[in-house]
Amino acid sequence: MPVAALKPKRPPALAPGALDLGVRCPNCNSQGMEIVYAIENIPVHSTIQLADRAKALAFPTGNLKLGYCPACAFLGNTLYDPHVQAYSTQCEESQHVSATFNKFAHTLAQRWIDRYRLRNKTILEVGCGKGEFLGLMCELGDNRGIGIDPSYQPSRTPPKMAEKMRFIQDLYSEKYTSIDADCIMCRHTLEHIGQTHQFIAMIRRAIGHRKDIIVLFELPDAVRVLKEPAFWDIYYEHCSYFSPGSLARVFRANSFDLLELERDYGDQYLLIAAKPIDPSTDALTQPSLPLENDLQEMAHTVATFKKTIGPTIEKWRTMILTAKQKGEKVVIWSALSKAVAFLTTLKIGDAIEYAIDINPQRHGKFLPITGQQIMAPDFLHDYRPDHVILMNPIYTAEVQKDLDKMGLNAAIHGVGVA
């Protein structure tokens, strides 16, 4: 989840393929970004719970023009306006209902605790969501936790962990930079920040002169999004997209040395660990990790993305509309942002009636703009779909197990490559 809005400069409207010399890259401040993808009228939020279908259909929208910076390999929505968003307890972003995701989260928490000796420490998590991962870090490492997020819900924290953690229901901003911690953690939040260089600079100011603080970030990998090409992973809330190199460059530019830069979770996520250094320590700010030098690779990847994104969208649209013409039922599994982006991009009307999700917090709600109702998996026992479009193939085994229990022979179509 994001932090307090940092107002961007609004560029003029340009067509895909044009180099917008009027906008600076928010990640490296270079002049000009190439427009590589555009889509209009997409919901400005995709994780807010909407209990009324009419309100879901009339949900506020915005436009997206994805710009690519050839200087640092960063991509961002050049039309992004943070002021149209209002993160709150209505947001339901948690994936911790999934056994597959929980296994990953547990392994990552233990790895970070062991690798960076995070035991009996104070951990500040910026954008903590419902606090589940922070709770893991505190439980496994006997740590103390401070979480900041406007979507936090006190009822989601187990009583046994409450004494080890405290939460602030707010957006992270300069007023919280005085909080003292041994580790600053930020997972799946940086992609929600429009002015990324300013944000990392704020984190660095919060650290000050201390050199013993560990900074841990996790976020989506833009390389996978471009290569698939995963149009379902391009939506309004995700205004910033990082390759490994562009992520490393913004950290190094703000006086951090990198300890780790890796991919995980089926190469979907980037993990970065850093420590603060003195701004004059130039030698330590030079690229040294294998994934950092990616400018040439990214230029090629972006060029390929521009050629493949249109046919990929059309392939999925054709598949779904063909199934409808045959009288076959199609459902979408995992009613999170990916599903919202998938459906609002395809514009297939009522060809898909329902979305399925294992998180009970979402059941009975409606997806913004397209209006599909979100149902529990057992709904499928009677609905009996012919096709299940799985928004993240890493959950294929988990979903297949649920379908098998209900005696369903629906074909699973995983988007992208796990």
VEXFI-813261 format. One line per field, with one value per residue (C-alpha): residue in one letter; residue number from 1; x, y, z. Coordinates in steps of 0.1 Angstrom, whole numbers. Layout:
BEGIN
code (A_...);
pos (NUM_...);
X (X_...);
Y (Y_...);
Z (Z_...);
// end
This chain:
BEGIN
code (M_P_V_A_A_L_K_P_K_R_P_P_A_L_A_P_G_A_L_D_L_G_V_R_C_P_N_C_N_S_Q_G_M_E_I_V_Y_A_I_E_N_I_P_V_H_S_T_I_Q_L_A_D_R_A_K_A_L_A_F_P_T_G_N_L_K_L_G_Y_C_P_A_C_A_F_L_G_N_T_L_Y_D_P_H_V_Q_A_Y_S_T_Q_C_E_E_S_Q_H_V_S_A_T_F_N_K_F_A_H_T_L_A_Q_R_W_I_D_R_Y_R_L_R_N_K_T_I_L_E_V_G_C_G_K_G_E_F_L_G_L_M_C_E_L_G_D_N_R_G_I_G_I_D_P_S_Y_Q_P_S_R_T_P_P_K_M_A_E_K_M_R_F_I_Q_D_L_Y_S_E_K_Y_T_S_I_D_A_D_C_I_M_C_R_H_T_L_E_H_I_G_Q_T_H_Q_F_I_A_M_I_R_R_A_I_G_H_R_K_D_I_I_V_L_F_E_L_P_D_A_V_R_V_L_K_E_P_A_F_W_D_I_Y_Y_E_H_C_S_Y_F_S_P_G_S_L_A_R_V_F_R_A_N_S_F_D_L_L_E_L_E_R_D_Y_G_D_Q_Y_L_L_I_A_A_K_P_I_D_P_S_T_D_A_L_T_Q_P_S_L_P_L_E_N_D_L_Q_E_M_A_H_T_V_A_T_F_K_K_T_I_G_P_T_I_E_K_W_R_T_M_I_L_T_A_K_Q_K_G_E_K_V_V_I_W_S_A_L_S_K_A_V_A_F_L_T_T_L_K_I_G_D_A_I_E_Y_A_I_D_I_N_P_Q_R_H_G_K_F_L_P_I_T_G_Q_Q_I_M_A_P_D_F_L_H_D_Y_R_P_D_H_V_I_L_M_N_P_I_Y_T_A_E_V_Q_K_D_L_D_K_M_G_L_N_A_A_I_H_G_V_G_V_A);
pos (1_2_3_4_5_6_7_8_9_10_11_12_13_14_15_16_17_18_19_20_21_22_23_24_25_26_27_28_29_30_31_32_33_34_35_36_37_38_39_40_41_42_43_44_45_46_47_48_49_50_51_52_53_54_55_56_57_58_59_60_61_62_63_64_65_66_67_68_69_70_71_72_73_74_75_76_77_78_79_80_81_82_83_84_85_86_87_88_89_90_91_92_93_94_95_96_97_98_99_100_101_102_103_104_105_106_107_108_109_110_111_112_113_114_115_116_117_118_119_120_121_122_123_124_125_126_127_128_129_130_131_132_133_134_135_136_137_138_139_140_141_142_143_144_145_146_147_148_149_150_151_152_153_154_155_156_157_158_159_160_161_162_163_164_165_166_167_168_169_170_171_172_173_174_175_176_177_178_179_180_181_182_183_184_185_186_187_188_189_190_191_192_193_194_195_196_197_198_199_200_201_202_203_204_205_206_207_208_209_210_211_212_213_214_215_216_217_218_219_220_221_222_223_224_225_226_227_228_229_230_231_232_233_234_235_236_237_238_239_240_241_242_243_244_245_246_247_248_249_250_251_252_253_254_255_256_257_258_259_260_261_262_263_264_265_266_267_268_269_270_271_272_273_274_275_276_277_278_279_280_281_282_283_284_285_286_287_288_289_290_291_292_293_294_295_296_297_298_299_300_301_302_303_304_305_306_307_308_309_310_311_312_313_314_315_316_317_318_319_320_321_322_323_324_325_326_327_328_329_330_331_332_333_334_335_336_337_338_339_340_341_342_343_344_345_346_347_348_349_350_351_352_353_354_355_356_357_358_359_360_361_362_363_364_365_366_367_368_369_370_371_372_373_374_375_376_377_378_379_380_381_382_383_384_385_386_387_388_389_390_391_392_393_394_395_396_397_398_399_400_401_402_403_404_405_406_407_408_409_410_411_412_413_414_415_416_417_418);
X (0_12_24_13_9_38_23_37_42_14_27_8_-11_10_3_21_56_62_91_76_104_82_83_111_116_105_131_163_152_163_144_119_100_88_51_49_13_-20_-54_-83_-111_-97_-107_-85_-87_-90_-88_-116_-145_-177_-209_-232_-231_-244_-216_-191_-202_-200_-166_-142_-118_-85_-62_-28_0_30_63_97_129_158_183_174_149_120_84_56_22_28_-8_-9_-27_-23_-50_-78_-70_-81_-66_-86_-99_-122_-91_-86_-52_-42_-31_-24_-55_-35_-14_10_15_18_46_65_59_71_103_111_106_129_155_156_157_186_206_204_204_170_164_151_150_125_111_92_70_59_27_21_-14_-32_1_4_40_51_36_57_89_80_70_99_126_112_111_90_69_56_33_20_-9_-44_-59_-49_-77_-70_-93_-69_-40_-40_-41_-9_10_-7_17_47_33_17_0_-6_-36_-22_-1_36_50_77_59_68_105_115_104_134_139_166_150_128_107_85_67_45_42_69_49_21_44_45_76_99_132_116_102_136_152_126_135_172_165_146_177_200_235_229_248_234_199_188_163_142_119_97_78_67_93_86_106_81_52_68_79_46_32_10_-15_-34_-5_-8_-34_-39_-26_6_19_56_73_108_134_161_185_161_154_191_199_174_187_223_215_202_233_225_248_231_234_208_190_171_140_115_80_83_103_73_89_120_137_163_182_203_223_229_263_279_271_308_314_313_330_302_275_288_268_282_253_245_210_219_233_201_198_204_182_154_155_150_123_103_105_92_64_51_47_32_8_-20_-21_-20_-51_-69_-60_-77_-107_-112_-109_-135_-160_-157_-165_-196_-208_-205_-226_-197_-193_-161_-151_-121_-102_-85_-106_-77_-61_-50_-86_-98_-71_-78_-115_-114_-88_-106_-140_-160_-193_-210_-191_-177_-204_-185_-151_-139_-117_-108_-106_-139_-135_-142_-172_-204_-186_-184_-154_-152_-164_-171_-194_-187_-198_-171_-180_-164_-150_-178_-202_-187_-201_-235_-224_-202_-179_-162_-132_-114_-90_-64_-49_-17_-5_16_-16_-25_-20_-39_-69_-68_-71_-103_-118_-111_-128_-160_-157_-153_-135_-132_-101_-77_-62_-33_-24_13_40_45);
Y (0_36_65_101_115_133_156_148_170_164_159_167_138_118_88_54_53_91_104_129_154_175_150_140_105_105_78_94_129_124_144_125_92_71_62_25_17_35_27_50_48_23_23_44_17_-21_-34_-14_-35_-25_-40_-23_-33_1_19_-6_1_38_37_67_61_75_72_55_62_41_59_43_60_49_64_42_16_28_27_49_62_97_107_94_116_104_127_107_78_72_42_31_1_-7_-19_-57_-65_-95_-127_-145_-167_-188_-217_-211_-175_-181_-206_-180_-153_-176_-186_-150_-137_-165_-158_-120_-126_-151_-132_-98_-109_-94_-107_-87_-57_-30_-33_-5_-15_12_1_-29_-37_-58_-65_-102_-102_-78_-103_-131_-110_-103_-139_-157_-132_-122_-86_-56_-41_-7_-8_22_18_35_1_-16_-32_-39_-70_-87_-89_-120_-111_-130_-106_-74_-67_-69_-45_-11_3_38_40_66_72_73_108_132_134_97_99_104_69_50_14_-11_-22_-3_-27_-19_-46_-40_-3_14_5_27_57_82_101_72_91_115_86_67_101_104_70_79_111_91_70_100_92_57_31_0_0_-26_-16_-43_-39_-63_-53_-66_-72_-52_-75_-103_-79_-68_-102_-120_-93_-91_-63_-75_-63_-27_-7_27_20_6_38_27_-3_-14_-36_-48_-22_8_-3_-5_28_48_32_39_75_80_68_32_2_-29_-62_-82_-79_-110_-124_-147_-161_-176_-145_-123_-103_-83_-83_-57_-52_-21_-3_34_48_82_102_107_70_69_35_17_32_16_-14_-46_-71_-94_-80_-43_-38_-42_-11_-30_-59_-35_-16_-48_-60_-28_-29_-64_-55_-28_-54_-82_-63_-58_-94_-107_-86_-98_-134_-134_-114_-139_-169_-156_-144_-176_-196_-174_-180_-217_-214_-222_-206_-187_-175_-156_-168_-143_-112_-88_-60_-84_-95_-59_-49_-80_-73_-36_-39_-67_-49_-82_-71_-100_-128_-135_-133_-141_-138_-164_-158_-177_-146_-144_-107_-103_-126_-110_-78_-65_-57_-20_-9_-44_-54_-92_-105_-122_-156_-183_-214_-236_-215_-234_-267_-257_-231_-257_-235_-248_-225_-210_-181_-181_-147_-161_-195_-200_-211_-237_-267_-251_-242_-276_-293_-272_-280_-317_-317_-304_-329_-302_-307_-271_-262_-239_-211_-195_-160_-155_-180_-189);
Z (0_-7_12_12_-23_-39_-67_-102_-131_-157_-193_-224_-241_-266_-287_-279_-295_-291_-269_-245_-240_-217_-188_-166_-153_-116_-109_-123_-133_-170_-196_-218_-216_-245_-245_-249_-239_-232_-220_-209_-184_-160_-123_-100_-74_-78_-42_-26_-16_-33_-18_-43_-80_-92_-74_-88_-123_-118_-100_-108_-136_-149_-178_-182_-205_-197_-203_-205_-195_-217_-192_-162_-175_-153_-165_-151_-158_-171_-164_-128_-103_-67_-55_-70_-48_-12_5_35_55_25_6_7_-8_14_-2_31_27_2_15_-15_-7_31_24_4_30_58_39_30_65_79_52_59_97_93_66_83_119_126_161_190_167_159_124_107_78_54_37_60_47_73_91_84_71_99_123_108_112_148_156_139_150_184_170_177_149_138_108_89_65_61_52_85_105_142_142_118_143_165_203_209_185_195_224_200_174_171_140_126_102_80_49_55_51_65_98_105_95_131_141_153_139_132_99_74_54_24_5_-25_-19_-41_-73_-59_-56_-85_-74_-67_-63_-38_-19_-16_-7_22_35_34_53_79_85_89_101_112_92_110_95_70_43_27_-3_-23_-54_-88_-115_-146_-168_-164_-171_-203_-215_-210_-219_-187_-195_-164_-143_-157_-138_-122_-87_-101_-114_-112_-128_-120_-137_-114_-128_-124_-88_-81_-97_-76_-44_-53_-63_-28_-9_-4_-10_-22_-3_-23_-56_-65_-81_-63_-63_-98_-109_-103_-75_-70_-36_-27_5_11_38_41_32_33_1_-6_-8_-45_-49_-32_-54_-86_-101_-87_-86_-116_-123_-123_-158_-178_-200_-232_-223_-212_-245_-264_-240_-243_-281_-281_-256_-280_-307_-286_-262_-288_-301_-266_-256_-287_-281_-247_-260_-288_-264_-240_-266_-286_-254_-248_-284_-278_-246_-224_-189_-181_-146_-134_-103_-79_-76_-71_-92_-119_-125_-126_-151_-172_-175_-179_-207_-226_-225_-230_-214_-196_-212_-177_-150_-118_-102_-77_-47_-16_6_26_29_-8_-11_-22_-34_-69_-92_-102_-136_-150_-121_-117_-83_-63_-51_-29_-47_-36_-57_-87_-75_-89_-115_-132_-154_-185_-182_-152_-161_-133_-128_-113_-125_-95_-78_-104_-81_-53_-76_-93_-59_-52_-85_-80_-47_-64_-92_-118_-151_-160_-181_-162_-183_-165_-177_-183_-172_-136);
// end
